[in-house]
Every structure is written in C-alpha cells, then in structure tokens.
C-alpha cells in the first residue's frame, strides 16, 4: 500500500505532469458543473418521472453517457454524443469518399482538415438533435411549462452551444491535459453515477429489497468481470516481423525482429453502441406514436430480457464488430507498408500472401472480440432482468416456465443496474489514461503506476 502511494506521489513531483493532471481535473469539474444547470421552461419532477421508464430507449443510452445531464435536461444534455457520432461518420466516409481518404494519407495537415469537418458535422447534428429533443419533451404531458416556438428556439440554441462547449473542453484536455479528452468526458459521465449506485444499494439493504446472500455473489461477479475486461483489453496477438540487414552509407544495420500488435478486441466499444442504437430505435420511435398498436407489440418483443431483444442485440454486436474492424484496419495497406520497408513475416511471402495472412489472423481475432463483447454486454442485463424464455409462445414457453427457477426467469431483485457496456468504457479509458501517465513517469526515470506483467493473446488466434 505504501509503495502504491509512493508511486502516486511521483505524479505530482513532475511539474509538467502535475500541471497536466490538475488541468484535466479542473476541466472535468467544469463539465460536471454544466451538467447540473437545467434549461429554462422544464418541470424537473415531471421529467424525472418520465425517465424512470426510459432505460431501454435511446434516451436512456444518451443519459448513460451524459451522467444524468439528459435526464435533468441541462445545458449539457446532449453531452459529447453528437461529436462521437460525427467522428464515426467521418471515419466511415474515409473508406468510400476518395477526397477524405486522400486527406488521411496527407498526415497532420489532412487530420486537421478532417477534424474541421467533424466540428461542422457536430454542429449540424446538434441542431437536428436539439430540435428533435424539444419536440419530444413538448410531447410529454406536464414537462414543458410554456410549449411553442419560444421554448424550441431556446432549447435548440442552449443544447447546441452546450455541445460545442463540451467539444472544446475535450479538445483542450487532449492538448493540454493527460489522456484523451473526449473519452475522459464520457468516463466522467458514467463514473459519476457510481456513488449513487452505492447509496441505492445501501438503502436497498436497509429496506430489505436485497439480501446479503444475493449482493455478495453479485459483487464477486462484478470483480470477476472487471478483471476479465482488463485482461482482454490489454491482450494482444503479436505477428512477428523481420527487418533484414541494411547498409545506409557506411553504416551496416543488423537485422531486427519486431512484431505487429493486434488487439483481441479490434472494435472496442463501438460495435455495442451501434447495436444497441439499432435495437432500441423502435422503442424510441414509439414515443412519437403512442397510440400505435403495431409499435406496442414491437416494444414488448424488444424489451430487456426478451429473447428477440437478446438475439438481435447479440447479432448486431457481431455484425458491427466485423464491419467496424474492416473500416479501421486494411490488411492490404499494412502488407504494402511492410513491403516498402523491406520487412517480411517469417514463413510468409511479401505482398498479397502477407495481406491474406494478416486478414486471416484478424478475422479470428474479430470473432473472439465479438463473442467477448456479447458476453460483456448481455450477461449483466440477463442477471438483472432475467431470461424471459418462459414468454415464448406455445409449448416452448410452458417448458421453460416449468424448467427455469424464478431467479433466472425474473432476474435478481437489486436496486441498481449492473451495465457491462459502461464498465467496458470506464475500464478502457482508465487503462489508456494510466498508460499515458506511466509513459510520462518512465520518460522522466520515475517508477510508473502500473505493475509490469506479461499480458498477451495466445498464438491460437
């Protein structure tokens, strides 16, 4: 314990690193202050009552990433989500738009231009989403005190300005702080709910809503899931690369053996975000058509814990894992870069055979990463909501109704929500930030925060 505190103290002994850490903490505090300032014309109690039933819709997803700012309809209600959407759209367009693809290859100047396009698209998306939110809030009885164009205009300007300010905060943290600013803002939005979850758990224990015999195994499971995520996010499949002996002028450089690191989860958390956005879209659409019987039937089938919801969610994660990995990683380009530098993979010929070998390894890693994401995303939800196989029609439903015990059919009676997606984001951002601090300390000859170990993927993949 003393050793860990000594390592933590090293962070504040380096003037530049101390300044960066304090700058990051200060800007995150500013973000949290803006997340509690509501926009005018809203009844907070009526809005809170409405959001109690919106965990399974896109509104609940946005509220997850904004740390409750969307539920309270504050000036940062949209948070950083429009910027993330714009970034993903631009990243996808670089594959199909030759002009954007050329900008990516131009280096720093091209990246600045793409960042400029991302900002413009963020503003456009914020305007559209702000107007849609204003109309949606007006449709909720008793929430808006004076509906009309005055409220819509004020909401549009306030939410768009809030998103632009949050985007600026994230860019400043990335430039002058420590870690990725956008990721840290999402991290702060999710982590801020942890103390409230602890308080709800304590209140549930006092009120008898949850027993110690249920809570203790669930806490052990959470620790196991956290350890599993840390191992998986740091694991790599290393493809060996050999650089031959080179002669540059009068100097002779001996052959060098290195490796191409490939993560076991190439897509990160993006496939989960895409999949849950698609699955919850019908539930969000039903908010605008409350009298539609057809949409009501779809909502019932796509509720948490229902077999159709679980199946489509899992299929969506697998599909977007392959899709997003194909977008961000091109084996042909990697093989061409390896060939240009005169390197090769031992036992594989340069050129097309190298690209096929990398693609084969990447396909296996993508499948492993997709299965991992499905487990992380669905397992916590099934623990809370249960597995509703007994809702299936006919004899199949009767069979599962008689076969499954109640705690599996209806889930665990706990007063908090154990989200695997939020855990994945929080742990991923924390590891990335710690690794950057570690690099800063190591560069200045200080002992880092992380204990060094050997974590890597197996060669089977």
C-alpha positions in Angstrom: 0.0 0.0 0.0 2.8 2.4 0.9 4.6 1.5 -2.3 1.5 2.4 -4.4 1.1 5.7 -2.6 4.7 6.5 -3.3 4.1 5.8 -7.0 1.1 8.0 -6.9 3.1 10.8 -5.3 5.5 10.6 -8.3 2.8 12.1 -10.5 2.8 15.4 -8.5 6.6 15.5 -8.3 7.0 16.2 -12.0 5.9 19.8 -12.6 4.7 19.3 -16.2 2.8 16.1 -15.3 1.3 17.7 -12.2 0.1 20.7 -14.3 -1.5 18.4 -16.9 -3.3 16.3 -14.3 -4.6 19.3 -12.4 -5.7 20.9 -15.7 -7.6 17.7 -16.6 -9.3 17.5 -13.2 -10.3 21.2 -13.4 -11.9 20.9 -16.8 -13.8 17.8 -15.8 -15.1 19.7 -12.8 -16.3 22.4 -15.2 -18.1 19.8 -17.3 -19.8 18.4 -14.2 -21.0 21.9 -13.2 -22.6 22.4 -16.5 -24.3 19.0 -16.2 -26.5 20.2 -13.3 -27.7 23.6 -14.8 -31.2 23.0 -16.3 -32.5 24.7 -19.4 -35.4 27.1 -18.7 -39.1 26.1 -19.0 -38.7 22.5 -17.7 -40.6 20.8 -14.8 -37.8 18.6 -13.3 -40.1 16.4 -11.3 -42.3 15.5 -14.3 -39.2 14.8 -16.4 -37.7 12.6 -13.7 -40.9 10.6 -13.5 -40.8 10.1 -17.3 -37.2 8.9 -17.4 -37.8 6.2 -14.9 -39.4 4.2 -17.7 -36.8 5.1 -20.4 -33.9 2.9 -19.6 -34.4 0.7 -22.7 -34.7 3.5 -25.2 -32.2 5.7 -26.9 -33.0 8.4 -24.3 -31.6 6.0 -21.6 -28.5 5.4 -23.7 -27.8 9.2 -24.1 -28.4 9.7 -20.4 -25.9 6.9 -19.6 -23.1 8.8 -21.5 -24.0 12.2 -20.1 -24.0 11.3 -16.4 -27.7 12.2 -15.8 -27.5 15.5 -17.7 -30.0 14.4 -20.3 -32.4 13.2 -17.6 -32.3 16.6 -15.9 -32.3 18.3 -19.3 -29.4 20.5 -18.5 -27.3 22.7 -20.9 -25.0 19.7 -21.5 -28.0 17.3 -22.1 -26.5 16.2 -25.5 -23.1 15.8 -24.0 -20.4 14.7 -26.4 -22.6 12.2 -28.3 -23.0 14.4 -31.5 -19.3 14.7 -31.7 -18.8 11.0 -31.3 -21.4 10.3 -34.0 -19.8 12.9 -36.3 -16.4 11.3 -35.8 -17.7 7.8 -36.5 -19.5 9.0 -39.7 -16.3 10.8 -41.0 -14.3 7.7 -40.2 -16.7 5.5 -42.2 -16.8 8.0 -45.1 -13.0 7.9 -45.4 -13.4 4.4 -46.9 -15.9 5.4 -49.6 -15.0 9.1 -50.3 -11.7 9.4 -52.2 -11.2 13.0 -51.1 -11.4 12.1 -47.4 -9.2 9.0 -48.0 -6.5 11.3 -49.5 -6.7 13.6 -46.5 -6.0 10.7 -44.2 -2.8 10.0 -46.2 -1.6 13.6 -46.0 -0.6 13.3 -42.4 -1.0 16.1 -39.8 -2.5 18.6 -42.3 -5.1 16.1 -43.5 -6.1 15.2 -40.0 -6.6 18.8 -39.1 -8.9 19.2 -42.1 -10.9 16.1 -41.1 -11.2 17.5 -37.5 -12.6 20.7 -39.0 -15.2 18.7 -41.0 -16.0 16.8 -37.8 -16.7 20.0 -35.9 -19.0 21.3 -38.7 -20.9 18.0 -38.7 -21.1 18.1 -34.9 -22.9 21.5 -35.1 -25.3 20.2 -37.7 -26.1 17.1 -35.7 -26.5 19.1 -32.5 -29.0 21.4 -34.2 -31.1 18.5 -35.6 -31.0 16.5 -32.3 -31.8 19.6 -30.2 -34.9 20.4 -32.2 -36.0 16.8 -32.0 -35.5 16.8 -28.3 -37.5 20.0 -27.9 -40.4 18.4 -29.8 -40.1 15.1 -27.8 -40.1 16.9 -24.5 -43.1 19.0 -25.5 -45.0 15.7 -26.2 -44.5 14.6 -22.6 -47.5 15.8 -20.6 -46.7 18.3 -17.9 -42.9 18.7 -18.6 -42.8 21.9 -20.6 -44.4 24.9 -18.9 -44.8 27.1 -22.0 -44.6 25.0 -25.2 -44.1 26.6 -28.5 -41.5 28.1 -30.8 -40.0 30.2 -28.0 -39.2 27.0 -26.0 -38.0 25.2 -29.1 -35.7 28.0 -30.2 -34.2 28.4 -26.7 -33.7 24.7 -26.3 -32.0 24.4 -29.8 -29.6 27.3 -29.0 -28.8 26.1 -25.5 -28.2 22.5 -26.3 -26.1 23.2 -29.4 -24.0 25.7 -27.5 -23.6 23.2 -24.7 -22.4 20.5 -27.1 -19.9 22.9 -28.7 -18.5 23.9 -25.3 -18.2 20.2 -24.3 -16.4 19.5 -27.5 -14.0 22.4 -26.8 -13.4 21.1 -23.3 -12.5 17.7 -24.7 -10.0 19.1 -27.2 -8.4 21.3 -24.6 -7.9 18.3 -22.3 -6.4 16.2 -25.1 -4.0 19.1 -26.0 -3.0 20.5 -22.5 -4.1 17.7 -20.1 -3.5 14.0 -19.8 -5.4 11.3 -21.7 -8.0 11.6 -24.4 -10.4 14.4 -23.6 -13.4 13.1 -25.3 -13.0 9.7 -23.7 -12.4 11.2 -20.2 -15.7 13.2 -20.6 -17.6 10.0 -21.3 -15.7 8.4 -18.4 -16.8 11.2 -16.0 -20.4 11.0 -17.2 -20.6 7.3 -16.4 -18.4 7.2 -13.2 -20.4 10.0 -11.6 -23.3 7.6 -11.1 -21.2 5.1 -9.1 -21.7 6.8 -5.7 -25.5 7.0 -6.3 -25.5 3.2 -7.1 -23.7 2.5 -3.8 -26.2 4.6 -1.9 -29.1 2.8 -3.6 -27.6 -0.5 -2.7 -27.2 0.5 1.0 -30.8 1.8 1.0 -31.9 -1.5 -0.6 -30.2 -3.5 2.1 -31.8 -1.4 4.9 -35.3 -1.7 3.3 -34.9 -5.4 2.7 -35.2 -5.2 -1.1 -31.9 -7.1 -1.5 -30.4 -9.7 0.7 -26.7 -10.1 1.6 -26.7 -13.6 0.1 -27.7 -12.0 -3.3 -25.4 -9.0 -3.1 -22.2 -10.8 -2.1 -22.1 -13.2 -5.1 -23.1 -10.3 -7.4 -20.2 -8.2 -6.1 -17.8 -11.1 -6.7 -19.2 -11.4 -10.2 -18.6 -7.7 -10.8 -15.0 -8.0 -9.7 -14.5 -11.0 -12.0 -16.0 -9.1 -14.9 -13.7 -6.2 -14.3 -10.6 -8.5 -14.1 -11.8 -10.2 -17.3 -12.2 -6.9 -19.1 -8.8 -5.6 -18.0 -7.1 -8.8 -19.2 -8.9 -8.8 -22.5 -8.4 -5.1 -23.3 -4.7 -5.4 -22.8 -4.2 -8.8 -24.5 -2.6 -8.8 -28.0 -1.9 -11.2 -30.8 1.6 -10.3 -31.9 2.5 -11.2 -35.5 6.4 -11.4 -35.8 8.0 -9.1 -38.4 11.7 -9.4 -39.5 13.7 -6.5 -40.9 16.7 -7.7 -42.9 20.2 -6.3 -42.7 20.6 -2.9 -44.3 23.5 -0.8 -45.5 23.0 3.0 -45.2 26.1 4.9 -46.4 29.0 3.4 -44.4 26.8 2.1 -41.7 25.6 -1.5 -41.6 22.4 -2.1 -39.6 21.8 -5.7 -38.4 18.5 -7.4 -38.9 15.8 -6.5 -36.4 13.0 -8.7 -35.1 9.8 -6.9 -34.1 6.1 -7.6 -34.2 2.7 -6.2 -35.4 0.4 -6.0 -32.3 -3.3 -6.8 -32.9 -5.8 -6.3 -30.1 -8.1 -9.2 -29.3 -11.0 -6.7 -29.4 -10.2 -4.5 -32.5 -13.5 -2.7 -32.5 -13.5 -1.5 -28.9 -16.9 -0.5 -27.6 -18.2 0.9 -30.9 -20.0 -2.3 -32.0 -22.0 -2.3 -28.8 -23.0 1.4 -29.3 -24.1 0.7 -32.9 -26.0 -2.4 -32.0 -27.9 -1.0 -29.0 -28.8 2.1 -31.0 -30.4 -0.1 -33.8 -32.2 -2.4 -31.4 -33.7 0.4 -29.3 -34.7 2.5 -32.3 -38.3 1.1 -32.5 -38.8 1.9 -28.8 -37.7 5.4 -29.4 -39.9 5.7 -32.4 -42.9 4.5 -30.4 -42.6 7.6 -28.2 -43.8 9.7 -31.1 -46.7 7.4 -31.9 -48.0 6.3 -28.5 -51.4 5.1 -30.0 -49.8 2.6 -32.5 -50.7 -1.0 -31.6 -48.1 -2.4 -34.0 -45.3 -0.5 -32.4 -46.5 -1.5 -28.9 -46.2 -5.2 -30.0 -42.7 -4.5 -31.2 -41.8 -2.8 -28.0 -43.0 -5.7 -25.9 -40.9 -8.1 -28.0 -37.8 -5.8 -27.8 -37.9 -5.2 -24.1 -34.9 -6.0 -21.8 -34.7 -9.7 -21.2 -36.9 -10.8 -24.1 -35.5 -13.5 -26.4 -35.9 -11.4 -29.5 -34.1 -8.4 -28.0 -31.2 -10.6 -26.7 -30.9 -12.3 -30.1 -30.9 -9.2 -32.2 -28.6 -7.4 -29.8 -26.0 -10.3 -30.0 -26.3 -10.5 -33.8 -25.9 -6.7 -34.1 -22.7 -6.7 -32.0 -21.1 -9.5 -34.1 -22.1 -7.7 -37.4 -20.8 -4.3 -36.3 -17.6 -5.8 -34.9 -16.7 -7.2 -38.3 -18.0 -4.1 -40.1 -16.1 -1.6 -37.9 -12.9 -3.6 -37.9 -13.0 -3.8 -41.7 -13.3 0.0 -41.8 -10.5 0.9 -39.4 -8.0 -1.8 -40.4 -6.9 -2.6 -44.0 -4.6 -5.7 -44.2 -3.6 -4.7 -47.8 -2.3 -1.3 -46.7 -0.4 -2.9 -43.8 1.2 -5.5 -46.0 2.2 -2.8 -48.5 3.8 -0.8 -45.7 5.7 -3.8 -44.5 7.0 -4.5 -48.1 8.1 -0.9 -48.6 10.4 -1.1 -45.6 11.9 -4.3 -46.8 10.4 -6.3 -43.9 8.6 -9.6 -44.0 6.7 -12.1 -41.8 8.8 -15.2 -41.3 7.4 -18.0 -43.5 5.1 -15.7 -45.5 5.9 -14.2 -48.8 5.6 -10.4 -49.1 2.7 -8.7 -50.9 -0.6 -10.4 -51.3 0.2 -13.6 -49.2 1.1 -11.2 -46.3 -2.2 -9.4 -46.6 -4.1 -12.7 -46.7 -2.2 -13.9 -43.6 -2.9 -10.7 -41.6 -6.6 -10.8 -42.8 -6.9 -14.5 -41.6 -5.5 -13.7 -38.2 -7.6 -10.5 -37.9 -10.8 -12.4 -38.8 -10.2 -14.9 -36.0 -9.5 -12.0 -33.5 -12.6 -10.2 -34.6 -14.7 -13.3 -33.9 -13.1 -13.7 -30.5 -13.7 -10.0 -29.8 -17.3 -10.2 -30.9 -18.0 -13.1 -28.5 -16.3 -11.2 -25.7 -18.4 -8.1 -26.4 -21.6 -10.2 -26.5 -20.8 -11.7 -23.1 -19.9 -8.3 -21.5 -23.0 -6.6 -22.9 -25.7 -9.2 -22.3 -24.6 -11.1 -19.2 -25.2 -8.2 -16.7 -28.6 -7.4 -18.3 -29.7 -11.0 -18.0 -28.7 -11.1 -14.4 -30.9 -8.0 -13.6 -33.9 -8.6 -15.9 -33.7 -12.4 -16.1 -34.1 -14.7 -19.2 -37.7 -14.5 -20.4 -37.7 -17.7 -22.3 -41.0 -18.6 -20.5 -42.6 -15.8 -22.5 -42.2 -17.7 -25.7 -45.4 -18.9 -27.3 -46.8 -22.4 -27.2 -45.3 -25.5 -25.6 -41.8 -24.0 -25.6 -42.8 -21.2 -23.2 -44.6 -23.7 -21.0 -41.5 -25.9 -20.9 -39.1 -23.1 -19.9 -41.7 -21.8 -17.4 -41.6 -25.2 -15.6 -37.9 -25.8 -16.0 -36.3 -22.5 -15.1 -36.1 -21.3 -11.5 -37.6 -17.9 -10.6 -34.3 -16.0 -10.1 -33.3 -16.9 -13.7 -36.7 -16.1 -15.2 -37.2 -12.8 -13.5 -33.7 -11.8 -12.6 -32.1 -10.6 -9.4 -34.0 -8.2 -7.1 -31.4 -5.5 -6.9 -31.9 -1.7 -6.7 -29.1 -0.8 -9.2 -28.2 -1.6 -12.8 -25.0 -3.5 -13.5 -24.1 -2.4 -17.0 -21.3 -4.2 -18.9 -21.1 -1.5 -21.5 -20.4 1.2 -19.0 -17.8 -1.0 -17.3 -16.1 -1.6 -20.6 -15.9 2.1 -21.3 -14.7 3.1 -17.8 -12.0 0.5 -17.7 -10.8 1.1 -21.2 -10.5 4.9 -20.6 -8.9 4.3 -17.2 -6.3 2.0 -18.7 -5.5 4.3 -21.5 -5.0 7.3 -19.1 -2.9 5.3 -16.7 -0.7 4.1 -19.6 -0.1 7.7 -20.7 0.8 8.7 -17.1 3.1 5.7 -17.0 4.9 6.7 -20.1 5.4 10.3 -18.7 6.8 8.9 -15.5 9.1 6.4 -17.2 10.4 9.0 -19.6 11.5 11.0 -16.5 13.1 8.0 -14.8 10.3 7.6 -12.2 8.7 4.3 -11.3 5.3 4.0 -13.0 1.9 3.4 -11.6 1.3 0.1 -13.3 2.9 -3.2 -12.3 4.6 -4.7 -15.3 3.5 -8.1 -16.4 3.2 -10.3 -19.5 -0.3 -10.0 -20.9 -0.8 -11.1 -24.5 -3.0 -13.1 -26.6 -2.4 -16.8 -27.4 -1.0 -17.9 -30.7 -4.1 -19.9 -31.4 -5.8 -16.8 -32.8 
